[in-house]
């Protein structure tokens, strides 16, 4: 058991890797918060990986797991960036073909599914997510204490025609007035 060592201290074989990459080439970001969890994404486990290093071009490797950050204590102010959509970054732990290990964010690597990826794939051009998504607030809804039906309906659902399911009722519906 080892701790307090950077990812650059670990190799899969007791020999000097080629190329022997330093810490900034093996990990792009520090941990975003004190809460971390290890996730094994089975679907992408067997796929091929290309990492875009700072100084050594493309390096290939194999997926081990994803280490994700989260703000672990909702009773404390979140001074970190793990909950900020534009700043949150997962650390994908990759065993590199050169014998080193890397912790890379999604936007610095490509994953290839050999049965789906074309021979000459295009380079993706993604935008950073800056939006906080919310599904429970900002909408009129019935909740506990205001409705005694188990499968309650929203105001829009209550206004829909029972026959055609539209609001207002479809002019061709037999219920249309």
C-alpha positions as CSV (number, residue, x, y, z in Angstrom):
1,X,0.0,0.0,0.0
2,X,1.5,3.3,-1.1
3,X,0.1,6.8,-0.7
4,X,1.1,10.4,-1.1
5,X,3.0,9.5,-4.3
6,X,2.1,11.0,-7.8
7,X,0.9,8.8,-10.6
8,X,4.3,9.2,-12.2
9,X,5.8,7.1,-9.4
10,X,4.0,3.9,-10.6
11,X,4.9,1.6,-13.4
12,X,3.5,-1.8,-14.5
13,X,7.0,-3.3,-14.9
14,X,10.3,-2.7,-13.0
15,X,12.0,-0.9,-15.9
16,X,12.3,2.6,-17.2
17,X,9.4,3.4,-19.6
18,X,9.9,4.7,-23.1
19,X,9.1,7.5,-23.2
20,X,9.5,8.2,-19.5
21,X,6.8,10.9,-19.1
22,X,6.8,13.3,-16.1
23,X,3.8,14.1,-13.9
24,X,2.3,16.9,-16.1
25,X,2.2,14.5,-19.0
26,X,0.5,11.8,-17.0
27,X,-2.1,13.9,-15.2
28,X,-3.7,17.1,-16.3
29,X,-5.6,18.2,-13.2
30,X,-5.3,18.0,-9.4
31,X,-8.1,16.5,-7.5
32,X,-11.2,18.8,-7.6
33,X,-12.5,18.0,-4.1
34,X,-11.8,15.8,-1.1
35,X,-14.7,13.4,-2.0
36,X,-13.6,10.9,-4.6
37,X,-15.1,7.7,-5.9
38,X,-13.8,4.9,-8.1
39,X,-16.1,3.8,-10.9
40,X,-15.5,0.9,-13.3
41,X,-17.3,1.6,-16.6
42,X,-17.8,-1.9,-17.9
43,X,-19.0,-0.8,-21.4
44,X,-15.8,1.0,-22.2
45,X,-13.5,-1.4,-20.5
46,X,-12.3,-3.4,-23.6
47,X,-12.0,-0.4,-25.9
48,X,-8.8,1.1,-27.3
49,X,-7.6,4.5,-25.9
50,X,-5.5,7.3,-27.3
51,X,-4.3,10.0,-24.9
52,X,-3.2,13.4,-26.1
53,X,-0.2,14.2,-23.9
54,X,1.4,17.6,-23.5
55,X,4.8,16.8,-24.8
56,X,4.8,13.2,-26.2
57,X,2.0,13.2,-28.7
58,X,-0.5,10.4,-28.8
59,X,0.0,7.5,-26.3
60,X,-2.1,4.4,-26.3
61,X,-3.4,2.4,-23.4
62,X,-6.0,0.4,-21.6
63,X,-8.8,1.5,-19.3
64,X,-8.7,0.6,-15.6
65,X,-11.3,2.8,-13.9
66,X,-12.6,6.3,-13.6
67,X,-11.9,8.3,-10.4
68,X,-14.5,11.0,-10.0
69,X,-14.7,14.0,-7.6
70,X,-17.7,15.2,-5.7
71,X,-18.4,17.6,-2.9
72,X,-18.9,15.2,0.0
73,X,-20.4,17.4,2.7
74,X,-23.5,19.4,1.9
75,X,-23.3,21.1,5.3
76,X,-20.0,22.8,4.3
77,X,-19.4,25.5,1.7
78,X,-18.1,24.0,-1.6
79,X,-14.9,26.0,-2.3
80,X,-13.8,23.4,-4.9
81,X,-14.9,22.9,-8.5
82,X,-16.2,19.4,-8.6
83,X,-19.8,20.6,-8.7
84,X,-19.2,23.3,-11.3
85,X,-20.2,22.0,-14.7
86,X,-17.6,24.0,-16.7
87,X,-14.8,22.9,-14.4
88,X,-15.7,19.3,-13.4
89,X,-13.3,16.7,-14.8
90,X,-13.2,13.0,-14.3
91,X,-9.8,11.2,-14.0
92,X,-9.8,8.1,-16.2
93,X,-7.1,5.8,-15.0
94,X,-5.3,4.3,-18.1
95,X,-2.5,1.7,-18.1
96,X,-0.3,3.0,-20.9
97,X,1.5,0.7,-23.4
98,X,4.8,2.2,-22.3
99,X,4.3,0.8,-18.7
100,X,3.2,4.0,-17.0
101,X,-0.2,5.0,-15.7
102,X,-2.1,8.1,-16.6
103,X,-5.1,10.0,-15.1
104,X,-6.7,11.8,-18.0
105,X,-9.9,13.9,-18.5
106,X,-12.4,12.9,-21.2
107,X,-11.4,15.8,-23.4
108,X,-7.8,14.7,-23.7
109,X,-8.4,11.2,-25.0
110,X,-10.3,9.3,-27.6
111,X,-12.0,5.9,-27.1
112,X,-12.3,3.5,-30.0
113,X,-14.9,0.7,-30.1
114,X,-13.4,-1.6,-32.8
115,X,-16.8,-2.7,-34.0
116,X,-18.2,0.8,-34.4
117,X,-15.3,3.3,-35.0
118,X,-14.5,4.0,-38.6
119,X,-10.9,3.4,-39.9
120,X,-10.3,7.2,-40.1
121,X,-12.4,8.8,-37.3
122,X,-13.0,12.5,-37.1
123,X,-11.8,14.6,-34.2
124,X,-14.7,15.5,-32.0
125,X,-15.3,19.2,-31.2
126,X,-17.3,19.4,-28.0
127,X,-18.4,22.5,-26.1
128,X,-17.9,22.8,-22.4
129,X,-21.1,22.4,-20.3
130,X,-21.7,25.5,-18.3
131,X,-25.4,24.9,-17.4
132,X,-26.7,23.7,-14.1
133,X,-29.5,21.3,-14.8
134,X,-32.5,21.1,-12.5
135,X,-35.6,19.0,-12.9
136,X,-37.5,19.6,-9.6
137,X,-37.6,23.4,-9.2
138,X,-39.2,26.0,-11.4
139,X,-42.2,24.0,-12.5
140,X,-45.8,23.9,-11.2
141,X,-46.4,20.5,-9.7
142,X,-48.6,18.9,-7.2
143,X,-46.8,17.4,-4.3
144,X,-47.3,15.9,-0.9
145,X,-50.3,17.4,1.0
146,X,-52.0,18.9,-2.1
147,X,-53.1,15.7,-3.8
148,X,-54.4,12.4,-2.6
149,X,-53.8,10.5,-5.8
150,X,-50.7,8.4,-6.0
151,X,-50.2,9.0,-9.8
152,X,-50.8,12.7,-9.7
153,X,-50.7,14.9,-12.8
154,X,-49.1,18.2,-13.5
155,X,-51.3,21.2,-14.5
156,X,-50.5,20.7,-18.2
157,X,-51.4,17.0,-17.9
158,X,-54.7,17.8,-16.2
159,X,-55.6,20.2,-19.0
160,X,-55.1,17.6,-21.8
161,X,-58.0,16.0,-23.4
162,X,-58.7,12.4,-22.1
163,X,-59.4,11.2,-25.7
164,X,-56.7,12.8,-27.9
165,X,-54.1,13.6,-25.2
166,X,-53.5,17.2,-26.5
167,X,-53.9,20.5,-24.8
168,X,-56.0,22.2,-26.2
169,X,-58.0,19.4,-27.7
170,X,-57.2,18.5,-31.3
171,X,-59.9,20.0,-33.6
172,X,-60.5,16.6,-35.2
173,X,-61.1,15.0,-31.8
174,X,-64.6,13.8,-31.1
175,X,-64.6,15.8,-27.8
176,X,-63.7,19.1,-29.6
177,X,-66.4,21.7,-29.3
